[in-house]
Amino acid sequence: MKFNTKSFRIGGYSILASVIVLTIAIVANIFINTLPASITQFDTTSNQLFTISEQTKNILNNLENDITIYWVVQNGSEDTTIETLLNRYKSLSNKISVVKKDPDVYPTFVKQYTSDEIYNNSLIVECGDRSRYISVSDIYVYDYDYYTYYYTGEYDTYFAGESELTSAISYVTNEDLPKIYILTGHGEASLATTYETALNNENMLMEEISLLTLEAVPEDADCILINTPQSDISKEEKETLLTYLQGGGNLYLITSPMESGKPLSNLEALMAEYGVIANEGIVIEGSNNHYAYGTPYYLLPDIASHTITAPINESGYYILLSISQGLTVSDNLRDSLSVTELLTSSDSSFSKLAGYSLSTYSKEDGDIDGPFSLAVAITDTIDENTETNIVWISSAAITDEWSNERVSGGNLDFFINAFGWMCDQEESIAIHSKSLNYEYLTIDERTASILTVFVVAIIPIAYLGIGIYIFARRKRR
């Protein structure tokens, strides 16, 4: 066999080139595998399923202690969505490590963390002596609308991986958890399950309280929540709350126009101490790009720039409020007070004194001209080390699940973010679950009208015109 033939040389070159290309491919593959998932894995999902929020990035960037995430999964049963999420977290912090634990190989491992039933693809987050178990049933959430489910058998599926995992990381790295007391005794509304779960995920401890049986607000209270009372507080309760606020306490107040027509005189007097008053009636929006569903009291307010609203503005979400009171900020605030109008109606808005008895959306004699504040953030600087923070939202719709769904979680984000601001937990600001089905598209009335004209009139006329033009041109030929 001759090795100096032309065919041998050509074959040798081909083999050498193949070896070089294969070597380059292997080296490139090894190099790429060493890169973080944030560089090598792109999120092409329609709802940005694997895109990590700024809130999570802030928490991961500030980690001081090592965190281990145990992935409890049988070999071969790994959920690819959860795996991608875990890779993202690892790529964002060198303090995080992920360890797989096969329950068939380590049958007693999880028992030291929880007594719950164990499912594949559940997680355990551990830092030092603190840990939290996350069931896969908390990562994939199924929301049943029983009326719809009865007829169609369909339900909404949400992926709560980031919110659950970030919440667990925050929990195991923070021993000082905020305590929220929820006022009772005045027909206050209960929090919807979605909102209660969100507060738990933010590691906020909740407990009901009646000031009728206490001489003072408990010392461990980081915030008092008053959620849509149906009757007024007493003068004694007002004084108790005022003393609490003057000492640096925080108040979260949600109200709505009273159906009974009786004002919340003592509660409104308390808020007047902080420069904000409530107007009579229900806010009606005169600008058609500030309301939705063809109903002028389904308000889409302007959203100001603030710590509470920053994530909402960045994400481009709406806030949807209905049956709202108009709030007015005093022009003569004392020097220690600062008030930010978080949500506002347009210049065309007005408050109808007829309230729930309104028979027309038109402005009538006696109705109060806008614009109005619909939510405010108040800071009272008591001294250089002490501040009082208050958030007042004038619509119960902020905690209504139907309204929240219409704006893809924007209302819930606002609700949770306000607690984060008041309780100095800005890094734990809300991360809502991502729908695996769909998100509602909310558009204002003006945009809806423009789209209707385009779809019903302009596009058909354009097609008809093009057809006539083509027909005439061919006929001439």
JOGIFEN-V704801 format. One record per residue. OMEGA is omega as a letter, one per 40 degrees, with the letter a starting at -180 (NA if undefined). Layout:
BEGIN
omega=OMEGA
omega=OMEGA
END
This chain:
BEGIN
omega=a
omega=a
omega=a
omega=i
omega=a
omega=a
omega=i
omega=i
omega=i
omega=i
omega=i
omega=i
omega=a
omega=i
omega=a
omega=i
omega=i
omega=i
omega=i
omega=a
omega=i
omega=i
omega=i
omega=a
omega=a
omega=a
omega=i
omega=a
omega=i
omega=a
omega=a
omega=i
omega=i
omega=a
omega=i
omega=a
omega=a
omega=i
omega=a
omega=a
omega=a
omega=i
omega=i
omega=i
omega=a
omega=a
omega=i
omega=a
omega=a
omega=i
omega=a
omega=a
omega=i
omega=i
omega=i
omega=a
omega=i
omega=i
omega=a
omega=i
omega=a
omega=i
omega=i
omega=a
omega=i
omega=a
omega=i
omega=i
omega=i
omega=i
omega=a
omega=a
omega=i
omega=a
omega=a
omega=a
omega=a
omega=i
omega=a
omega=i
omega=i
omega=i
omega=i
omega=i
omega=i
omega=i
omega=i
omega=a
omega=i
omega=a
omega=a
omega=i
omega=i
omega=i
omega=a
omega=i
omega=a
omega=a
omega=i
omega=i
omega=i
omega=a
omega=i
omega=a
omega=a
omega=a
omega=a
omega=a
omega=a
omega=a
omega=i
omega=a
omega=a
omega=i
omega=i
omega=i
omega=a
omega=i
omega=i
omega=i
omega=i
omega=a
omega=i
omega=i
omega=a
omega=i
omega=a
omega=a
omega=a
omega=a
omega=i
omega=i
omega=i
omega=i
omega=i
omega=i
omega=i
omega=i
omega=i
omega=a
omega=i
omega=a
omega=a
omega=i
omega=a
omega=i
omega=i
omega=a
omega=a
omega=a
omega=a
omega=a
omega=a
omega=i
omega=i
omega=i
omega=a
omega=i
omega=a
omega=a
omega=a
omega=a
omega=i
omega=a
omega=i
omega=i
omega=i
omega=i
omega=i
omega=a
omega=a
omega=a
omega=a
omega=i
omega=a
omega=a
omega=a
omega=i
omega=a
omega=i
omega=a
omega=a
omega=i
omega=i
omega=a
omega=a
omega=a
omega=i
omega=i
omega=i
omega=i
omega=a
omega=a
omega=a
omega=i
omega=i
omega=i
omega=i
omega=i
omega=i
omega=i
omega=i
omega=i
omega=a
omega=a
omega=i
omega=i
omega=a
omega=i
omega=a
omega=i
omega=a
omega=a
omega=i
omega=a
omega=i
omega=i
omega=a
omega=a
omega=a
omega=i
omega=a
omega=i
omega=i
omega=i
omega=a
omega=i
omega=i
omega=i
omega=i
omega=a
omega=i
omega=i
omega=i
omega=i
omega=i
omega=i
omega=a
omega=i
omega=i
omega=i
omega=i
omega=i
omega=a
omega=i
omega=i
omega=i
omega=i
omega=a
omega=a
omega=i
omega=a
omega=i
omega=i
omega=i
omega=i
omega=a
omega=i
omega=a
omega=a
omega=i
omega=a
omega=i
omega=a
omega=a
omega=i
omega=i
omega=i
omega=i
omega=a
omega=i
omega=i
omega=a
omega=i
omega=a
omega=i
omega=i
omega=i
omega=i
omega=i
omega=a
omega=a
omega=i
omega=a
omega=i
omega=i
omega=a
omega=i
omega=i
omega=i
omega=a
omega=i
omega=i
omega=a
omega=a
omega=i
omega=i
omega=a
omega=i
omega=a
omega=i
omega=a
omega=a
omega=i
omega=a
omega=i
omega=a
omega=a
omega=a
omega=a
omega=i
omega=i
omega=a
omega=a
omega=i
omega=i
omega=i
omega=i
omega=a
omega=i
omega=i
omega=a
omega=a
omega=i
omega=i
omega=i
omega=i
omega=i
omega=a
omega=i
omega=a
omega=i
omega=i
omega=a
omega=a
omega=a
omega=i
omega=a
omega=i
omega=i
omega=a
omega=a
omega=a
omega=i
omega=a
omega=i
omega=a
omega=a
omega=i
omega=a
omega=a
omega=a
omega=i
omega=i
omega=a
omega=a
omega=a
omega=a
omega=i
omega=i
omega=i
omega=i
omega=a
omega=i
omega=i
omega=i
omega=a
omega=i
omega=i
omega=e
omega=a
omega=i
omega=i
omega=i
omega=a
omega=i
omega=a
omega=i
omega=i
omega=a
omega=a
omega=i
omega=a
omega=a
omega=a
omega=i
omega=i
omega=i
omega=a
omega=i
omega=i
omega=i
omega=a
omega=i
omega=i
omega=a
omega=i
omega=i
omega=i
omega=a
omega=i
omega=i
omega=a
omega=i
omega=a
omega=i
omega=i
omega=i
omega=a
omega=i
omega=i
omega=i
omega=i
omega=a
omega=a
omega=a
omega=i
omega=i
omega=i
omega=i
omega=a
omega=a
omega=i
omega=i
omega=a
omega=a
omega=a
omega=a
omega=a
omega=i
omega=a
omega=a
omega=a
omega=a
omega=i
omega=i
omega=a
omega=i
omega=i
omega=i
omega=i
omega=i
omega=a
omega=a
omega=a
omega=i
omega=i
omega=i
omega=i
omega=i
omega=i
omega=i
omega=a
omega=a
omega=a
omega=a
omega=a
omega=a
omega=i
omega=i
omega=i
omega=i
omega=i
omega=i
omega=i
omega=i
omega=i
omega=i
omega=a
omega=a
omega=a
omega=a
omega=i
omega=a
omega=i
omega=i
omega=NA
END
